[in-house]
Amino acid sequence: MAIYAFGAKVPQISATAFVHPEAVIIGDVTIGDLCFIGPCAVLRGDSSRIVIGARTSIQDGTVIHCTAVLPTIVGDECTVGHNAHLEGCTIESGALVGSGSLVLHAAVVETGALVAAGAVVLGGMVVPAGALAVGVPAKIKPGAADPETIAYSIKTYVENARRYPGEMRRID
């Protein structure tokens, strides 16, 4: 796996996390217990810090960055779908960010909220707990997040974090 220090900033990765060998982790990045970091994910903590909580999945092709003044924080038991982009935002525990979506500077996705695939959560927006954010730019649908979808995703990717180290093997 491509894990790089950046100056004095060194990634801290839990021994129980699975980081795919083709993921890239740079600088001030902390990855918690039983996380799943998929192939081609890039977590670049060169400007400030990135924190990924326990039992969180960062799926294939996702890009996570920060700014000099805005860290990117992803809580425990979150799912960040394929090809999402997070920058300088906060994703609270138990939230789901759908594939291909963007969550930008100073935005907050609260606990149990869901950002739909392809949605753009603009800088400074708040997606309230239990709400669904859809569209470009995102519009908020209060109470429309599906807790079962979020729970299923958490369970699936925690299991992948346990299975992949023993079952995935390169064959070429």
C-alpha positions as CSV (number, residue, x, y, z in Angstrom):
1,M,0.0,0.0,0.0
2,A,1.1,3.5,-0.7
3,I,1.5,5.2,2.7
4,Y,3.5,8.4,2.9
5,A,4.7,10.7,5.6
6,F,4.5,14.4,4.5
7,G,7.1,16.4,6.4
8,A,6.5,15.6,10.1
9,K,3.0,14.3,9.4
10,V,2.8,10.6,9.5
11,P,-0.4,8.5,9.0
12,Q,-1.7,6.5,12.0
13,I,-3.6,3.4,10.9
14,S,-5.2,0.9,13.2
15,A,-3.8,-2.6,13.0
16,T,-7.4,-3.9,12.5
17,A,-8.2,-1.6,9.6
18,F,-8.0,-2.9,6.0
19,V,-6.3,-0.5,3.6
20,H,-6.2,-1.8,0.0
21,P,-2.7,-2.0,-1.5
22,E,-3.8,0.4,-4.2
23,A,-5.1,3.1,-1.9
24,V,-2.9,6.1,-1.2
25,I,-2.6,7.6,2.4
26,I,-0.5,10.8,2.8
27,G,0.3,12.8,5.8
28,D,-1.8,13.6,8.8
29,V,-4.4,10.8,8.4
30,T,-5.8,8.7,11.3
31,I,-7.8,5.6,10.4
32,G,-9.7,3.8,13.2
33,D,-10.4,0.2,14.1
34,L,-12.1,-2.1,11.5
35,C,-12.2,0.5,8.8
36,F,-12.3,-0.5,5.1
37,I,-10.3,1.7,2.7
38,G,-11.0,0.5,-0.8
39,P,-8.8,0.4,-3.9
40,C,-7.9,3.7,-5.5
41,A,-9.1,5.7,-2.5
42,V,-6.9,8.7,-1.8
43,L,-6.7,10.3,1.7
44,R,-4.4,13.3,1.5
45,G,-3.7,15.0,4.8
46,D,-1.1,17.4,3.6
47,S,-2.7,20.7,4.6
48,S,-4.3,19.7,7.9
49,R,-5.7,16.5,9.2
50,I,-8.1,13.7,8.2
51,V,-9.7,11.5,10.8
52,I,-11.6,8.4,9.9
53,G,-13.5,6.8,12.8
54,A,-13.9,3.2,13.7
55,R,-15.9,0.8,11.6
56,T,-16.1,3.2,8.7
57,S,-15.8,2.4,5.0
58,I,-14.1,4.6,2.5
59,Q,-14.9,2.9,-0.8
60,D,-13.2,2.6,-4.1
61,G,-12.0,5.8,-5.8
62,T,-13.0,8.1,-3.0
63,V,-10.9,11.3,-2.6
64,I,-10.6,12.9,0.9
65,H,-8.7,16.1,1.3
66,C,-8.6,19.0,3.8
67,T,-7.7,22.6,3.7
68,A,-5.1,24.5,5.8
69,V,-7.9,25.6,8.2
70,L,-10.5,22.9,7.7
71,P,-9.8,19.3,8.6
72,T,-12.0,16.5,7.2
73,I,-13.6,14.4,10.0
74,V,-15.5,11.2,9.3
75,G,-17.1,9.6,12.4
76,D,-17.6,6.1,13.5
77,E,-19.8,3.6,11.5
78,C,-20.0,5.8,8.4
79,T,-20.1,4.7,4.8
80,V,-18.6,6.8,2.1
81,G,-19.5,5.4,-1.3
82,H,-17.5,4.8,-4.4
83,N,-15.9,7.9,-6.1
84,A,-17.2,10.4,-3.5
85,H,-15.2,13.5,-2.7
86,L,-15.0,15.0,0.8
87,E,-13.0,18.2,1.5
88,G,-12.8,20.2,4.7
89,C,-16.2,18.8,6.0
90,T,-17.5,16.8,8.9
91,I,-19.4,13.5,8.5
92,E,-20.9,12.6,11.9
93,S,-21.1,9.0,13.1
94,G,-23.7,6.8,11.5
95,A,-24.0,8.8,8.3
96,L,-23.9,7.6,4.7
97,V,-22.4,9.5,1.8
98,G,-23.5,8.0,-1.5
99,S,-21.4,7.2,-4.5
100,G,-20.2,10.0,-6.7
101,S,-21.3,12.7,-4.3
102,L,-19.4,15.8,-3.1
103,V,-19.4,17.2,0.4
104,L,-17.5,20.5,0.5
105,H,-15.9,23.0,2.8
106,A,-17.4,23.5,6.3
107,A,-20.4,21.3,5.4
108,V,-21.8,19.0,8.1
109,V,-23.6,15.7,7.5
110,E,-25.2,14.9,10.9
111,T,-25.7,11.5,12.5
112,G,-28.0,9.2,10.6
113,A,-28.2,11.5,7.6
114,L,-27.8,10.2,4.0
115,V,-26.3,12.1,1.1
116,A,-27.7,10.5,-2.1
117,A,-25.5,9.3,-4.9
118,G,-24.3,12.2,-7.1
119,A,-25.5,14.9,-4.7
120,V,-23.5,18.0,-4.1
121,V,-23.5,19.3,-0.5
122,L,-22.2,22.9,-0.9
123,G,-19.8,24.5,1.5
124,G,-21.4,25.5,4.8
125,M,-24.6,23.3,4.3
126,V,-25.9,21.2,7.1
127,V,-27.7,17.9,6.4
128,P,-29.7,17.4,9.6
129,A,-29.8,14.1,11.5
130,G,-32.0,11.6,9.7
131,A,-32.4,13.8,6.6
132,L,-31.7,12.9,3.0
133,A,-29.7,15.3,0.7
134,V,-30.4,14.9,-3.0
135,G,-29.5,16.7,-6.2
136,V,-27.1,19.4,-7.4
137,P,-27.0,21.5,-5.4
138,A,-28.4,19.3,-2.7
139,K,-31.9,19.8,-1.4
140,I,-32.8,18.6,2.1
141,K,-35.6,16.1,2.7
142,P,-36.1,16.0,6.5
143,G,-36.6,12.5,8.0
144,A,-36.1,10.8,4.6
145,A,-32.9,8.9,5.3
146,D,-33.4,5.1,5.5
147,P,-31.7,3.8,8.7
148,E,-31.8,0.2,7.4
149,T,-29.8,1.1,4.3
150,I,-27.2,2.8,6.6
151,A,-27.1,-0.2,9.0
152,Y,-26.7,-2.7,6.2
153,S,-23.8,-0.8,4.7
154,I,-22.0,-0.5,8.0
155,K,-22.4,-4.3,8.6
156,T,-21.3,-5.2,5.1
157,Y,-18.1,-3.2,5.2
158,V,-17.1,-4.1,8.8
159,E,-17.3,-7.7,7.6
160,N,-15.2,-6.8,4.6
161,A,-12.5,-5.2,6.8
162,R,-12.4,-8.6,8.7
163,R,-12.5,-10.8,5.6
164,Y,-10.2,-9.0,3.1
165,P,-6.9,-9.5,4.9
166,G,-7.3,-13.3,4.9
167,E,-9.2,-13.8,1.7
168,M,-7.9,-11.3,-0.9
169,R,-4.8,-12.4,-2.7
170,R,-3.1,-11.1,-5.9
171,I,-2.9,-13.8,-8.6
172,D,-0.9,-12.1,-11.4
